[in-house]
C-alpha cells in the first residue's frame, strides 16, 4: 500500500485559517479501478494496481534476514514449541511492514485459510512432515528445532501444545521482553486498521487479547498487571472499532465497555479519552447528535493536549453541525485546529489512535457540507484527495477516501451534476476495506438527496440497488432522511 503521500503533496498549512484549503483540484470521476477497489493510475495499462501486481508475483515467502528470528515475540513463540504460535508471530513481524493476511501465508504453505486458522488456534493436529514442510516453506531454519523437540517418526501426529518444560514455564510466567513484544504487537495491529481487511484484523486482535487475558490470570507483579490492563484496553478499543466496521454493534459496545473498564482500572486517561471518542462516533452514526456533543465534551474534560483531545473536539464539531448550530461547530473546529497545531509530529501517522494533520480536512469537509457551505466542503474534499491518494492512484486511507467521496457526491448534487454525484457515490462503495455504518450513513444521504432532486432518473437506479445490497451485507438500516 502507498504511504498516503503523492507527488506535489499539499499538507495542512500551519497557521492557515480553518475552513480554507489551497487545493482545488478534485479527483477525476472517470478513474479505472482494480478488483481490490483501488484507483488505477492513468499510465497503468494493467487491470491490477501496483499492490495487487506485486502480490501476484509473490507466490512464495520472502527471504528474511537472520535477525528476523531473534525478536522477543518470535523468540517466545519458538520457545513455546507451538508451530501455530510461530506462524502467528511470523505474520505479525514488523519486517513485513504490515500484518500478513492468513490467506497469503496459507498459499505459501499450500493449505486453505481455514486450515491455517485452525493451526494457529491449536485446533488442528499436525504430523512431523507437516511441521517440517511449514518450516522450510517460511525459511524457518531456526524453527526446525521444533521438529527435533518431538521424538516421533515421520507421519506421526503431534499435539501442537506438547512443548518442552521451558515452553511451559514461558507460558505460566511473564518472561523478559514479553510486555515489550505485546506493546509492539498492539501497535502493529492499530497501524493496520486502515488497510487490513476488518475480519482478518479482528481475528488477530481477538487472539492477542486472549493471550493478554491469560497473562492477567497468571502470576505477575503490580506494574506488569497495570501494563497488561493498558495493552488489553488498547486492543479492546481497536476491537470495538472493528466490530462496528463490520456492523456488529452489540459486540462493538461490549468491547468499548471492556476498554473503558480496563482504562479506568489502569488509571490511563488517554485510553479513557479514546473510549469516549468511540462512544461519540457510535452516537454520530446512530443519529444521536446531542449524545455526540455530550460524549465528546466528557472526554475533553479529562484534559491534556493529545490526539484524542483533537479528535474529540472535532467529533463535537460534527455533532453541532448535525444539529445546525454553526457558531458552536465553527468554535469547536477552531479549538481543534489550535490543539492540532501544538501536537508533536508522529512517526506513525497510520496508527488508528494518532491524529495525523491530514485528518483535519477529512473532518472539516462533512462539517461544512452539513452547514450548507458547499464551497468550503469541496475545498476540504480536494485537500483530502491530494493528501491521501498517491501518484499511482492507490491510497493508504481507503475508508477516509470513501467517506470523503460521499461528501463530494453531495457537493456535485448541489451543483446539479447527477452523473458526477453517482460516480463519486459508486466509488465510495467500491473499496474492500469499509467502515460499514459510517460509509452507509454517508451514502444514505447521497441516495436521499438523489431521491429528492431526481426522483425519476433511471440512471440512479443501479446506484440505489448497489447501496441496498451493501446495506443488507452489513445489516444496516438507513435512517429516515431529515
C-alpha positions as CSV (number, residue, x, y, z in Angstrom):
1,X,0.0,0.0,0.0
2,X,1.1,3.6,-0.6
3,X,2.2,5.6,2.4
4,X,-0.5,8.1,1.8
5,X,1.7,10.7,0.1
6,X,1.7,11.8,-3.5
7,X,3.6,14.0,-5.9
8,X,3.0,17.7,-5.1
9,X,1.6,16.7,-1.7
10,X,-0.3,19.5,-0.1
11,X,-0.2,19.3,3.7
12,X,-2.2,21.1,6.3
13,X,-0.5,24.5,6.5
14,X,0.4,25.6,10.0
15,X,-1.2,28.9,10.7
16,X,-3.7,28.8,7.8
17,X,-7.3,29.7,8.6
18,X,-9.5,26.8,9.4
19,X,-12.1,26.2,6.6
20,X,-9.8,27.2,3.8
21,X,-7.6,25.0,1.6
22,X,-5.0,25.8,-1.0
23,X,-6.1,22.8,-3.2
24,X,-9.0,23.0,-5.6
25,X,-8.3,20.0,-7.9
26,X,-10.9,17.3,-7.5
27,X,-10.2,13.6,-8.2
28,X,-11.4,12.7,-11.7
29,X,-14.7,10.7,-11.5
30,X,-13.5,8.6,-14.5
31,X,-10.7,6.6,-12.8
32,X,-10.5,2.9,-13.6
33,X,-10.3,0.6,-10.6
34,X,-8.5,-2.5,-9.7
35,X,-10.6,-5.5,-8.4
36,X,-9.5,-4.6,-4.9
37,X,-11.2,-1.2,-5.3
38,X,-8.0,1.0,-5.6
39,X,-8.0,3.6,-8.4
40,X,-5.6,2.7,-11.2
41,X,-3.1,5.3,-12.4
42,X,-3.7,6.6,-15.9
43,X,-0.4,5.2,-17.2
44,X,-1.1,1.8,-15.7
45,X,-2.2,-0.4,-18.7
46,X,-2.7,-3.4,-16.4
47,X,-6.1,-4.2,-14.9
48,X,-4.4,-4.6,-11.4
49,X,-3.0,-1.9,-9.1
50,X,0.7,-1.9,-8.2
51,X,0.0,-3.6,-4.9
52,X,-2.0,-6.4,-6.5
53,X,0.6,-6.9,-9.2
54,X,3.2,-7.3,-6.5
55,X,1.0,-9.7,-4.6
56,X,0.5,-11.8,-7.8
57,X,4.3,-12.0,-8.2
58,X,4.9,-13.1,-4.6
59,X,3.9,-16.8,-4.8
60,X,6.4,-17.8,-2.1
61,X,7.5,-16.5,1.3
62,X,10.2,-13.7,1.1
63,X,13.8,-14.2,2.2
64,X,14.3,-12.8,5.6
65,X,17.5,-11.7,7.4
66,X,18.9,-13.9,10.2
67,X,17.9,-11.5,13.0
68,X,14.3,-11.9,11.9
69,X,14.0,-14.8,14.3
70,X,15.5,-13.0,17.3
71,X,12.8,-10.6,18.3
72,X,11.1,-11.1,21.7
73,X,7.8,-12.2,20.2
74,X,9.4,-14.7,17.8
75,X,11.7,-16.0,20.5
76,X,8.8,-16.6,22.8
77,X,6.9,-18.3,20.0
78,X,9.8,-20.6,19.2
79,X,10.4,-21.4,22.9
80,X,6.8,-22.4,23.2
81,X,7.2,-25.2,20.7
82,X,3.8,-24.4,19.1
83,X,4.1,-24.0,15.3
84,X,0.7,-22.2,15.2
85,X,2.1,-19.5,17.5
86,X,5.3,-19.3,15.4
87,X,3.2,-18.7,12.2
88,X,1.2,-16.0,14.0
89,X,4.4,-14.3,15.1
90,X,5.8,-14.6,11.6
91,X,2.7,-12.9,10.1
92,X,2.8,-10.1,12.6
93,X,6.6,-9.4,12.3
94,X,7.5,-5.7,11.7
95,X,9.8,-6.9,8.8
96,X,6.7,-7.3,6.6
97,X,5.5,-3.7,7.1
98,X,2.0,-4.9,7.9
99,X,0.3,-8.0,9.3
100,X,0.3,-10.6,6.6
101,X,-3.2,-11.9,5.8
102,X,-3.8,-15.6,6.7
103,X,-4.8,-16.2,3.1
104,X,-1.4,-15.1,1.8
105,X,0.6,-17.3,4.2
106,X,-1.8,-20.2,3.6
107,X,-1.0,-20.0,-0.1
108,X,2.7,-20.2,0.7
109,X,2.1,-23.3,2.9
110,X,-0.3,-24.9,0.4
111,X,-3.2,-25.1,2.8
112,X,-6.5,-23.3,3.0
113,X,-7.0,-20.2,5.0
114,X,-9.5,-22.2,7.3
115,X,-6.8,-24.8,7.9
116,X,-4.2,-22.2,8.8
117,X,-6.6,-20.6,11.2
118,X,-7.2,-23.9,12.9
119,X,-3.4,-24.5,13.1
120,X,-2.8,-21.1,14.7
121,X,-5.5,-21.7,17.2
122,X,-4.3,-25.1,18.1
123,X,-7.3,-26.9,16.8
124,X,-5.5,-29.0,14.1
125,X,-3.2,-31.9,14.8
126,X,-0.1,-32.0,12.7
127,X,2.4,-34.6,11.6
128,X,6.2,-34.2,11.8
129,X,6.2,-33.9,8.0
130,X,3.7,-31.0,8.2
131,X,5.8,-29.1,10.7
132,X,9.0,-29.8,8.6
133,X,7.2,-28.6,5.4
134,X,5.9,-25.4,7.0
135,X,9.3,-24.6,8.5
136,X,11.0,-24.9,5.1
137,X,8.3,-23.0,3.3
138,X,8.8,-20.0,5.5
139,X,12.6,-20.3,5.6
140,X,12.3,-21.2,9.2
141,X,15.8,-22.8,9.6
142,X,15.9,-21.8,13.2
143,X,12.4,-23.3,13.8
144,X,13.4,-26.7,12.5
145,X,14.4,-27.4,16.1
146,X,10.6,-27.7,16.7
147,X,10.7,-31.0,14.8
148,X,13.5,-32.2,17.0
149,X,11.6,-31.4,20.1
150,X,9.3,-34.3,19.3
151,X,10.8,-37.8,19.1
152,X,8.0,-39.1,16.9
153,X,8.6,-40.6,13.5
154,X,7.7,-39.0,10.1
155,X,4.0,-39.2,9.6
156,X,3.2,-39.4,13.3
157,X,0.6,-37.0,14.7
158,X,1.8,-34.3,17.1
159,X,-0.2,-32.2,19.5
160,X,0.8,-28.6,18.8
161,X,0.7,-27.8,22.5
162,X,3.0,-30.6,23.6
163,X,6.1,-28.4,24.4
164,X,9.3,-28.6,26.3
165,X,9.3,-27.8,30.0
166,X,11.0,-24.5,29.2
167,X,8.0,-23.6,27.0
168,X,5.6,-24.4,29.8
169,X,7.5,-22.0,32.1
170,X,7.3,-19.3,29.5
171,X,3.5,-19.8,29.3
172,X,3.0,-19.6,33.0
173,X,5.1,-16.5,33.8
174,X,5.8,-13.2,32.1
175,X,9.3,-13.5,30.8
176,X,11.7,-10.7,29.9
177,X,10.6,-8.9,26.8
178,X,7.1,-10.3,26.8
179,X,5.4,-7.0,27.6
180,X,7.5,-5.1,25.1
181,X,6.5,-7.6,22.5
182,X,2.8,-7.3,23.4
183,X,3.1,-3.5,23.2
184,X,4.7,-3.8,19.7
185,X,2.1,-6.3,18.6
186,X,-0.8,-4.0,19.7
187,X,0.8,-1.0,18.0
188,X,1.2,-3.0,14.8
189,X,-2.5,-4.0,14.9
190,X,-3.5,-0.4,15.4
191,X,-1.4,0.6,12.4
192,X,-3.0,-2.0,10.2
193,X,-6.5,-0.6,10.9
194,X,-6.9,1.4,7.7
195,X,-5.7,-1.2,5.2
196,X,-6.0,-4.7,6.6
197,X,-9.5,-6.3,5.9
198,X,-11.6,-6.0,9.1
199,X,-12.4,-9.7,9.5
200,X,-8.7,-10.7,9.4
201,X,-7.6,-7.8,11.7
202,X,-10.5,-8.6,14.1
203,X,-9.3,-12.2,14.4
204,X,-5.7,-11.1,15.1
205,X,-6.9,-8.6,17.7
206,X,-9.0,-11.2,19.4
207,X,-6.1,-13.7,19.5
208,X,-3.8,-11.1,21.1
209,X,-6.5,-10.0,23.6
210,X,-7.0,-13.7,24.6
211,X,-3.3,-14.0,25.3
212,X,-3.3,-10.8,27.4
213,X,-6.3,-12.2,29.4
214,X,-4.4,-15.4,30.1
215,X,-1.4,-13.5,31.3
216,X,-3.7,-11.4,33.6
217,X,-4.9,-14.6,35.1
218,X,-1.4,-15.7,35.8
219,X,1.4,-14.7,38.2
220,X,2.6,-11.1,37.7
221,X,3.9,-8.0,39.5
222,X,1.7,-5.0,40.1
223,X,3.5,-3.0,37.4
224,X,3.1,-5.9,35.0
225,X,-0.6,-6.1,35.9
226,X,-1.1,-2.4,35.0
227,X,0.8,-2.7,31.7
228,X,-1.4,-5.7,30.8
229,X,-4.5,-3.7,31.6
230,X,-3.3,-0.9,29.3
231,X,-2.4,-3.3,26.4
232,X,-5.8,-5.1,26.9
233,X,-7.5,-1.7,26.9
234,X,-6.0,-0.6,23.6
235,X,-6.8,-4.0,22.0
236,X,-10.4,-3.8,23.3
237,X,-10.8,-0.2,21.9
238,X,-9.5,-1.4,18.5
239,X,-11.8,-4.4,18.6
240,X,-14.7,-2.1,19.3
241,X,-13.9,-0.2,16.1
242,X,-13.6,-3.4,14.1
243,X,-16.9,-4.9,15.3
244,X,-18.5,-1.6,14.4
245,X,-17.0,-1.5,11.0
246,X,-18.5,-5.0,10.3
247,X,-21.9,-3.9,11.5
248,X,-21.7,-5.8,14.8
249,X,-22.9,-3.1,17.1
250,X,-23.6,-5.2,20.2
251,X,-20.2,-6.7,20.1
252,X,-18.7,-3.3,19.5
253,X,-20.4,-1.8,22.5
254,X,-19.3,-4.8,24.7
255,X,-15.7,-4.2,23.6
256,X,-16.0,-0.4,24.2
257,X,-17.3,-1.1,27.7
258,X,-14.5,-3.5,28.4
259,X,-11.9,-0.9,27.2
260,X,-13.5,1.7,29.5
261,X,-13.2,-0.6,32.5
262,X,-9.6,-1.5,31.7
263,X,-8.6,2.1,31.1
264,X,-10.2,3.2,34.4
265,X,-8.6,0.3,36.4
266,X,-5.2,1.1,34.9
267,X,-5.6,4.8,35.6
268,X,-4.8,5.6,32.0
269,X,-6.7,8.9,31.0
270,X,-5.5,8.8,27.3
271,X,-7.1,5.4,26.8
272,X,-10.3,6.5,28.5
273,X,-10.5,9.6,26.3
274,X,-10.3,7.4,23.2
275,X,-13.1,5.3,24.6
276,X,-15.3,8.4,24.9
277,X,-14.3,9.2,21.3
278,X,-15.5,5.8,20.2
279,X,-18.8,6.4,22.1
280,X,-19.2,9.7,20.4
281,X,-18.6,8.1,17.0
282,X,-21.2,5.4,17.6
283,X,-23.7,8.1,18.5
284,X,-22.9,10.0,15.3
285,X,-23.6,7.1,13.0
286,X,-26.8,6.3,15.0
287,X,-28.1,9.8,14.5
288,X,-28.0,10.7,18.2
289,X,-26.4,14.1,17.7
290,X,-26.9,15.5,21.2
291,X,-25.2,12.5,22.6
292,X,-22.3,13.1,20.2
293,X,-21.6,16.5,21.8
294,X,-22.1,15.2,25.3
295,X,-19.7,12.3,25.0
296,X,-17.1,14.4,23.1
297,X,-17.2,17.0,25.9
298,X,-17.0,14.4,28.6
299,X,-13.8,13.0,27.0
300,X,-12.3,16.5,26.6
301,X,-12.9,17.2,30.3
302,X,-10.3,14.6,31.1
303,X,-7.8,17.1,29.9
304,X,-4.4,17.1,28.0
305,X,-3.3,18.1,24.6
306,X,-3.1,14.9,22.6
307,X,-4.5,13.1,19.6
308,X,-7.6,12.0,21.5
309,X,-8.4,15.6,22.5
310,X,-8.2,16.8,18.9
311,X,-10.4,14.1,17.6
312,X,-12.9,14.5,20.5
313,X,-13.1,18.3,19.7
314,X,-13.8,17.6,16.0
315,X,-16.4,15.0,16.8
316,X,-18.1,17.7,18.9
317,X,-17.9,20.0,15.9
318,X,-19.6,17.2,13.8
319,X,-22.4,16.9,16.4
320,X,-23.1,20.7,16.4
321,X,-23.0,20.8,12.6
322,X,-25.6,18.0,12.5
323,X,-27.7,20.0,14.9
324,X,-27.4,23.0,12.6
325,X,-25.5,25.1,15.2
326,X,-22.9,26.9,13.0
327,X,-21.5,29.0,15.8
328,X,-20.8,26.0,18.1
329,X,-19.5,23.9,15.2
330,X,-17.0,26.5,14.0
331,X,-15.9,27.2,17.5
332,X,-15.1,23.5,18.0
333,X,-13.3,23.4,14.6
334,X,-11.2,26.4,15.7
335,X,-10.3,24.7,19.1
336,X,-9.4,21.5,17.2
337,X,-7.1,23.4,14.9
338,X,-5.4,25.1,17.8
339,X,-4.9,21.8,19.6
340,X,-3.6,20.2,16.4
341,X,-1.1,23.0,15.9
342,X,0.5,22.2,19.2
343,X,0.7,18.4,18.7
344,X,4.2,17.0,18.2
345,X,4.9,15.2,14.9
346,X,4.2,11.4,15.0
347,X,6.3,8.9,13.1
348,X,3.4,6.5,12.9
349,X,0.6,8.6,11.3
350,X,-1.1,5.4,10.2
351,X,-1.8,4.4,13.8
352,X,-5.5,4.5,14.3
353,X,-5.2,6.3,17.6
354,X,-3.0,9.1,16.3
355,X,-4.5,12.2,14.8
356,X,-2.3,13.0,11.8
357,X,-2.5,16.5,10.3
358,X,-4.2,15.4,7.1
359,X,-7.2,14.2,9.1
360,X,-8.3,17.7,9.8
361,X,-9.6,18.3,6.3
362,X,-11.3,14.9,6.4
363,X,-13.3,16.2,9.4
364,X,-13.9,19.7,8.1
365,X,-15.3,18.6,4.7
366,X,-18.6,17.0,6.0
367,X,-19.0,19.6,8.7
368,X,-19.1,22.4,6.2
369,X,-21.4,20.3,3.9
370,X,-23.8,19.8,6.8
371,X,-23.7,23.6,7.5
372,X,-24.6,24.2,3.8
373,X,-21.2,25.7,2.9
374,X,-20.5,23.6,-0.2
375,X,-17.6,25.7,-1.4
376,X,-15.6,25.1,1.7
377,X,-16.7,21.4,1.8
378,X,-15.4,21.0,-1.8
379,X,-12.0,22.6,-0.9
380,X,-11.5,20.3,2.0
381,X,-12.5,17.2,-0.1
382,X,-9.9,18.2,-2.7
383,X,-7.3,18.5,0.1
384,X,-8.1,15.1,1.4
385,X,-7.7,13.6,-2.1
386,X,-4.4,15.4,-2.6
387,X,-3.0,14.3,0.7
388,X,-4.2,10.7,0.8
389,X,-4.1,9.5,-2.8
390,X,-0.7,8.6,-4.2
391,X,0.5,9.4,-7.7
392,X,-0.2,5.9,-8.8
393,X,-3.8,6.2,-7.7
394,X,-3.5,4.0,-4.6
395,X,-4.3,5.1,-1.1
396,X,-3.3,4.0,2.4
397,X,-6.6,5.5,3.7
398,X,-9.4,3.8,1.8
399,X,-12.1,4.5,4.4
400,X,-11.2,8.1,4.7
401,X,-11.3,8.5,0.9
402,X,-14.6,6.7,0.7
403,X,-16.3,8.9,3.3
404,X,-14.9,12.0,1.5
405,X,-16.2,10.8,-1.9
406,X,-19.7,10.7,-0.3
407,X,-19.3,14.3,0.7
408,X,-18.1,15.2,-2.8
409,X,-21.1,13.4,-4.2
410,X,-23.4,15.7,-2.2
411,X,-21.4,18.7,-3.5
412,X,-21.9,17.6,-7.0
413,X,-25.6,17.1,-6.5
414,X,-25.8,20.7,-5.0
415,X,-24.3,22.0,-8.3
416,X,-26.7,19.9,-10.4
417,X,-24.2,17.2,-11.6
418,X,-26.2,14.0,-11.1
419,X,-23.7,11.8,-13.1
420,X,-20.8,13.2,-11.2
421,X,-22.5,12.5,-7.9
422,X,-23.3,8.9,-8.8
423,X,-19.7,8.4,-9.9
424,X,-18.4,9.5,-6.6
425,X,-21.0,7.5,-4.7
426,X,-20.2,4.3,-6.6
427,X,-16.5,4.8,-5.9
428,X,-17.2,5.3,-2.2
429,X,-18.8,1.8,-2.2
430,X,-16.0,0.1,-4.2
431,X,-13.3,-0.2,-1.6
432,X,-12.7,-3.6,0.0
433,X,-11.8,-2.0,3.4
434,X,-15.0,-0.4,4.7
435,X,-16.4,1.0,7.9
436,X,-20.0,-0.1,7.3
437,X,-22.1,2.2,9.5
438,X,-20.0,5.4,8.7
439,X,-19.8,4.7,5.0
440,X,-23.5,3.7,4.6
441,X,-24.7,6.7,6.8
442,X,-23.0,9.0,4.3
443,X,-24.2,7.1,1.2
444,X,-27.7,7.1,2.6
445,X,-27.5,10.9,2.5
446,X,-26.5,10.8,-1.2
447,X,-29.3,8.4,-2.0
448,X,-31.9,10.6,-0.2
449,X,-30.6,13.7,-2.0
450,X,-30.9,12.0,-5.4
451,X,-34.5,10.9,-4.5
452,X,-35.4,14.5,-3.5
453,X,-34.0,16.2,-6.6
454,X,-34.0,13.5,-9.3
455,X,-36.8,11.0,-8.2
456,X,-37.4,9.7,-11.7
457,X,-33.9,9.4,-13.2
458,X,-33.3,5.8,-14.3
459,X,-29.5,6.4,-14.2
460,X,-29.7,6.4,-10.4
461,X,-31.4,3.1,-10.1
462,X,-28.2,0.9,-10.3
463,X,-26.6,3.1,-7.6
464,X,-29.6,2.7,-5.3
465,X,-29.6,-1.1,-5.9
466,X,-25.9,-1.3,-5.1
467,X,-26.5,0.8,-1.9
468,X,-29.3,-1.5,-0.8
469,X,-27.2,-4.6,-1.4
470,X,-24.3,-3.2,0.7
471,X,-26.9,-2.3,3.5
472,X,-28.0,-5.9,3.5
473,X,-24.4,-7.1,3.7
474,X,-23.8,-5.0,6.9
475,X,-27.3,-5.3,8.3
476,X,-27.6,-1.5,8.1
477,X,-31.0,0.2,8.2
478,X,-30.8,3.7,6.7
479,X,-32.3,6.4,8.9
480,X,-35.3,8.4,7.6
481,X,-33.7,11.4,5.8
482,X,-34.3,14.7,7.6
